[in-house]
Amino acid sequence: MSSIKRLHVGPRLSEVVVHEHTVYLAGQIADNMSADAEGQAREILASIDRLLGEVGSDKTKILSAMIFVSDMRHFAAMNRSWDAWVPKGCTPARATVEARLATPAHLVEIKVIAAL
């Protein structure tokens, strides 16, 4: 039986779950709600870098990404941050959907699965 490792465990979710050679991140949101979609995405991507680094992974090992935007009008702005961040040749399988997020101030949420 393989072990499951959980980091930053809270009452509702763990920020990171590692099972065998796969890393699952909870949906990441920005702390700075006054930022636009590009700024929120940039902050979220930095959080993803930090969390993956805590378990010995990195953005070159992301297998899939699910991106939620509160309005598709934010799609291009979010993509400016994404395109500057994602390594060439290491783009994951990805989907982007419009969804009502936790509060109206949340414009972007990103969830990833990565390899170790």
Residue pairs with C-beta under 8 A, 6 or more apart in sequence:
2 19
2 20
4 17
4 18
4 19
5 17
5 18
5 19
5 55
6 14
6 16
6 17
6 18
7 14
7 15
7 16
7 17
7 18
7 51
7 54
7 55
8 14
8 15
8 16
8 51
9 15
13 26
14 26
15 25
15 26
15 51
16 23
16 24
16 25
16 26
16 51
16 54
16 55
17 23
17 24
18 24
18 55
18 116
21 115
21 116
22 63
22 113
22 114
22 115
22 116
23 52
23 55
23 57
23 61
23 113
23 114
23 115
23 116
24 113
25 48
25 51
25 52
25 111
25 112
25 113
25 114
26 111
27 66
27 68
27 109
27 110
27 111
28 44
28 47
28 48
28 51
28 109
28 110
28 111
29 40
29 44
29 101
29 102
29 106
29 108
29 109
30 39
30 40
30 41
30 43
30 44
30 106
30 107
30 108
31 43
32 39
32 40
32 43
33 40
33 103
33 105
33 106
34 105
35 42
35 43
36 74
36 77
36 107
37 69
37 74
37 77
37 78
37 107
37 108
38 77
38 78
38 80
38 81
39 81
40 78
40 106
40 107
40 108
41 77
41 78
41 80
41 81
41 82
41 108
41 110
42 81
42 85
44 108
44 109
44 110
45 59
45 81
45 82
45 85
45 110
48 59
48 110
48 112
49 58
49 59
52 58
52 59
52 61
52 62
52 112
52 114
55 116
56 116
57 114
57 115
57 116
58 114
59 85
59 86
59 87
59 90
59 114
60 87
60 90
61 90
61 114
61 115
61 116
62 90
62 92
62 112
62 113
62 114
63 92
63 93
63 112
63 113
63 114
63 115
64 92
64 93
64 94
64 112
64 113
65 92
65 93
65 94
65 95
65 110
65 111
65 112
66 94
66 95
66 97
66 110
66 111
66 112
67 78
67 82
67 94
67 95
67 96
67 97
67 108
67 109
67 110
68 96
68 97
68 98
68 99
68 101
68 108
68 109
68 110
68 111
69 75
69 78
69 96
69 97
69 98
69 99
69 107
69 108
70 98
70 99
70 100
70 101
70 104
70 106
70 107
70 108
71 98
71 107
72 98
74 107
74 108
75 96
78 96
78 107
78 108
86 92
92 112
99 109
101 107
101 108
101 109
102 109
